[in-house]
Every structure is written in structure tokens, then in C-alpha cells.
Amino acid sequence: MEKGEILISTEEARRVEFVISYNGADISASLKDFLLDASYTDASGQLDDLQITLEDSRGLWQNDWMPAEGDTIEAAIKTMNWNASNEMATLDLGTFEVDGIDFSGPPDIIRIKAISLPIGTTVRREKRSKAWEKVKLTTIAADIAAKAGLTLLFEGKHNQVYDRIEQTEQSDLAFLQDIAVKEGLALKISGGSLILFDESEYEAAPTSLDIRRGKDISSYSFSWSTSDAAYTSCKVVYHDAKKGINIQATFTPPNAPEAGPVLIVNESVDSQAEALRLAEKKLREENKNYGKGSLSMPGNTNLATGLTVNVVGWGRFDGKYIIENAKHSLGSGGYKTDIEIRKVLGW
């Protein structure tokens, strides 16, 4: 098939295109006669997700053109003159494999669902038990990534070494996700990579843009809850029976209230330094969801999970936030981006 593009906007000066290759062949031009909408979801702790909805009054997609499990899709969103004249931008959505089909009617509609994890891998569904000894976090992650046909990308300050850690009747991904949470890391699978990144480092990065009230925001919501910031500090206490010693450390963040409940954690640690690091990670996990928000706006190819934004014009809700979920949607209503954000802790 010849390379083509799907025009979502009818305005000549401002356009957005959905470009797609299916099993290596660019079908963008052919797909435009059937495309109703498409959406891409990029979320921390989850697989990237692509959904394509097609009109099928001729019955082609439910017969000869029916996608098969494991078919590969490469997709991108391209904008032209979107924010300025002669400006072009591309959001590469990555590579996906088809893992499901929904069919409904009338009228006949097919929805193709695809994810960023190879379908044939067992790391998501198969539960198993294994004991890991004298092993680094990156060794565990690299082993799981290789089994899934992925490349490991580790962006953390500390590569924890475990004397012994047990995986008990868990899938590899669930096991790795549990470790990531304990270590204060976020896990993503995107673009052929298994990514582990330190959320505190991402939170400290400069903001990618200002989001201002009254400027191209179609809807918004914000919330905060003291129950999501209940602890003023965290104390780790552990008795090492083999060495006959007690290890403890307390982490109190900057600007913490002088009085309030203390989170007590009793987990195995090898040193006071490790106890202090664990205390910080545990307190971060307990308190990080204090301020949340969601925003819908015209499509923006620069918005992605892990980036920070500055929210302006909503009073007490103003401040620096990190994007936890970014959904890019194209359809009859044009191109829009919805994001879910949480306020950064600042430490």
C-alpha cells in the first residue's frame, strides 16, 4: 500500500494526522475510510494502550481483514501548524501487539485493542515462585525484561542489592511492580523497553509547560485529602537476630508539621543507611497522593507520563504537578489530550 495520512481536522492551516503501520506496512491512507477514532494511553505502572475504532458497514474487518492476536502496530500522531505557522511535531506512540477485538452494532463497529507488551510472553499472566539471592535490583529487572523481549532502561539513584528476596505465586511483572513500589520507583513498558525510573528525580525536573486557567482548558477537577498526607515522618525498626543488633532510623521531610502520626515500618534492613533510605521511600509512597487533578485540553504532543507541569489560576490547587497518566485521542471532535496529575512532594 502507498504511504498515506489520515486527516482528522478539515482546517488547512491546522491539521493532525494519525499514521499507522500494520505488520510493517503503512496503511494510513487505506484506514482513513474506516477510522472513527483512536486513543493512546500512557500511564505510570501500566502497559501503554492503543485503541482504534473502525466503521465496518461492508463487513471487511469482521472477515478477511480481521486482525489476529499478536499482529504488530506502530503508530504516531503528527501535527502541522498546530500552535504556530509552519510548525510540525510528531508524537511517536511506539510499537504494540493486538490483544483483543470488540465488535458491536448496528451500525457495525470494530475496536482493535493493542498493548505495548509482546503477547507471547508469560511475564504478565503466569504465576510462579522463585528465590533470588545476592542479587541486584537491575539483575532481576533485566531478567524479566529479557523474558518479555524488552530492553531494560533503569533511571534510579540506587541499585538495591538483596541478600534474599522471594517471589511467591506472582507473575514476574507483579513481582517487579511490588519491588518498584518499595524502592520508590515507577514502572513502565513503552516503545520496546521496560523502564524503571525514580519518581523523585522526575519530580525535581523543570516543568515542561504552564497550564493556565481560561487558556484552552475544556474541563478540570482537583482534590486534596489529609488522609493521603497523614504521616509527618517514618521510622524503620528492625531486629537482626543473626547479628544480635537493633537497626533503626527515622526520616522527617523538610517543612513537615512539628506534630503528627509517625509511620512505623518493621522490615529487614542491613544498615542504618538502608533503614533511612527505606523510611524515605515508605513515607513518599504513603503521602504522595495528597493533591490530585485531571485536565482536558486540545491535543498536545509534548504531554507524557513523568513530565512535570506548572498549574496556574486555581488558587490553592496551583503548583507543580507530575503527570501520572496521559491519554491522546483523535476523532470527529478533533485531537485532545487528557492528563491525570498529582502534586509533587518537593523532597
N, C-alpha and C positions, 0 to 999 in steps of 0.2 A: 504494500500500500504506500501511496505517496504521503510524505510528511504533511500534516495539516494542523490547524489550530481551531479551537472552539471559542467563538466569541460570546462572552456572557453579557457584555454591555453593548448596546446599539450605538452609543456615542462614539463618533470617530476620534475625538480628541482624547478620550479617557477610556481605556479598554483593559479587560482582564481576560486571560486565556487559560484553559485547563489543558495541559499537554500530557499525554499518556502513551506509554509503550507497554504492549501486552505480549509476554513471551518473546521480548526482543524486537517486536515490530511496532512502529509508531502508528497508532490507529486514531489519532486525534481528529483527523478530517472526517473519517467514517463515523466516528462516535457522535459527532455533533447533531446528527439527525435523530438521535435517540435520547441524548442526555437531558435529564430533568434537573438533577442537582448532584453535587459531590461534596463530601466533607472529609476533613483530615483532623484528627485529634492527637495532640502531642501532650502527654501528661506524665508527670513525675511518678515513678513507682509502677507504671503500667506500660503495656505494649503500645506503640504507635498504631493508630487505627485509621483505615481508609474505607469509606463507603461511597459507592457510585450507584445512583438510581437512574434507571433507564425505562423509557416508554417502549412497550413491546406489542403494539396492536397487530403487527404482522406475524407474531409468534416466532421470530427468529431466535431470540435469546433463550427461549424455553425449549428449543430444539437443537438445530445444528450449531448455533453459536453459544450454547450453554457453557459457561466457564467450568473448569474442572478444579477439584481440590489441588492446591499446590501450584497452580499457574502463577507466574510472576507478573507483577505490575510495577512499573516505575512511573512516577507522576511528579508533576511540577505545576506551580501557579506562576504565571507571568503577568506583570502589569506594565502598561505603557501610558505615559502621560498621567499617571495616577495622582501624584502630588505636585508635579511640576511639568512644564512643557519639555518634551524630548527626554524625559526620564524613563528608564526601563529598569525593572527589578525582577528577580526570579527567586521564588521560594522552592527549593528542592525538597520534596516530601520524602524522598528515599525509595527503597525497594520493599515491596510487600508480597505476601503469598495469599492467595484466595483460600479462605477457610469457611465460607458459608454463602448461601444464596437464599434470599427471601423472595417469594412470588405471591402477588396479590392482584385482585381485580374485582369487578371491572372498574376502570379500564385496566388492562394488563400492565403490570409494573414489575420489573425485576430490580432487586437491590443486591449488588455484589459487595460482600464484606471481606476485607483483607487485613492482615496484621503484619507487623514488622518482624515476626519470628518465623523461621522456617517451619513448615507444617510437620515435616517428618521427624523433627526432634522430639525426644522424650523428656526434656528438662522441665516442661510445664505441667505435664499430666502424670507422669509415672512417679509414684511414691517409693522411696527406698530408705534404707538405713545404712549409715557408714560412720566410722570413727576416724577423724582426722587428727594426727599427732605431729607435733613440732612443725607446724605449717603456717605460712603467711597467708593473710587475707587475699593477697593478689594471686597466690597459687591456687586457692580454692576457686576464686572468680575466673581465672584463666582456664582452669579445667572445665568448669561449667560452660564457659563461653565456647571453648573448642568443641564440646559435645553438641552444641547448638549450631555449629558452623559460623560462629561470630568471632569478631576480634575484640579483645578487652581494651577498654580505654579507662585508665584509672587516674582520677584527678582528686587525690586526697593528700592531706598533710602527713598522715600517719598510717603506715602499713603494719597493722597489728600482727603479732606472732602469737599463735595459740599453742600451749603445751598439749592440749587435747580439746577437741570440740566435736560434739556428736550431732549427726543428722539422723533424726528418728522418724520414720514413716512420713517423710516430707518429700515433695518434689524438689528438684535442685533449685529451681527459681524461688520457691517459697523459703527454702533454707537460706539462700543467699540474701533474700529480702530481709529476713529476720536479722542476719548479721549486719546488714547495711544500716538498719534502724538503730541497732545497738551502738554502732560506730559513728553515728551521726552523718551517715552518707545517704544519698538518694540514688536510686537505681533506675536506669532507663535502657530500653532496647530500641535503637533507631539507626537507620542507614547501614545495617550490617554490623553494628557494634553493640556490645554490652558495655554500658557506661556507668561507672561509679564515681560520683562527684560529691565533694564536701559542700554542703549547703551553706555553711557559714562563710566560706570563701566566695561563693556566688553572691551571697547577700552583701558582702563588702565591696563588690564591684560597682563601678559607676553606673548610674541609671542610664537606660538606653533611650528613654524619652519621657517627656512630661505628658500626663493625661489630665486635661483641664475640663472642669465642668462647663457645659454650654458649648463645647467645641467638638462637634461630630460624635457625641455620645448618645446612642439611641436608648439605652437603658442602663441602670446601675443598681447595685444593692451593696450595703456594707453592714457589718455587725461586729460587736466585740462582746466577750463574756469573761468575767473574772474567774470563772471555773477553769478556763483554759490558760490562766496565768496564776494558779493558786499558790505555787511554791516560791519562797524567797531564796532558797538555797537547796543544795543537795548534799547529803552526807553518805559516803560509802563506807561500810564497815564489814570487815572480813577477818575471820579467824583461820589462819593456816595451821591446821592440825599437824601436818608433817614437820613444819619448821618450828611449831610451838610459839608463833608470834601473832599479834593482832595488827592488822593494817587498816588505817582509816584516813580519810581526807574529806574536806568539805569545800565545795565550790559555791561562792556567792558572786553573782554577776555585778558589774558596775551599776550604780544607781538603783540597787534593789531596795525595797522597803526595809526599814530597820526591824520591823517585827512581822511575823507571819509564819505559816507552817513550813516545816523542813521535810523535804523528800528523803526518806531513808531507804537505802539500797544495800542489800546483802548479796553480793556476787563475788565470785572468785577473781582475785587480782594478785599480781606477783610483787607489786611495789607500791609505795605511796604515790609515786608519779603516775602510775597506771590508775590508781584509785581516783586521783584528782581528775585525770582525763575522763574517766568513766562518769564521774559526778557531773562534769560539764555536759557531756553528751546526754545523760539521762534527764538533766534539768531542761536542756534545749528541747528534747522530744516532748516533755510534759507541757512546756509553756509556749511552744512556738505558734500555736493556733489561736492566740489571743485575739488578733484582728484579722477579719476575712472580708473579701469583697469579690464582686463579679461585675464585669463591664462588657457591653456590646457596642461595637463601633464599626465604621467602614473598614473593609479589608486592609490589613497592614502586614506585609510580608516580613517585617522586622520583628514581629512579636513571636516569641518562642519560650518554652518552658526553661526556667533557670535564669532568665534575664530579669533585671530589676527595673521598676518604673517609679516615677515620682507622681503621686496623686495630689492634685491641687483644686481647691474650690469646694470641698465638702467638710469644712470645719474640722472637728475633732478627728475625723477619719483621714485627714490629709497625712501625707508622709511617704516614706519609701516602702515599697512592696516588692515581693518576688513573685514571679508568675509560676503557678503550680500546674496550670492546665491552659492550653491554647487550642482553640478549635477554629479552623478556617473553613468557611462554607461558601459554595458557589451555586447559584440557581437563578430562578426567574427574578428574584429580588436583588440580584447582583452579587457582589463579593462582600462578605462581612467576617469579622473576627470577634470571637467571644473569649474572654480570658477569666480565669479564676485566680485570685491573688491572695497572699497573706502578708501581713506587716512583718518586716524584718525585726529580729530581736535586737540588733545593734551590738551583739557581742559573740 
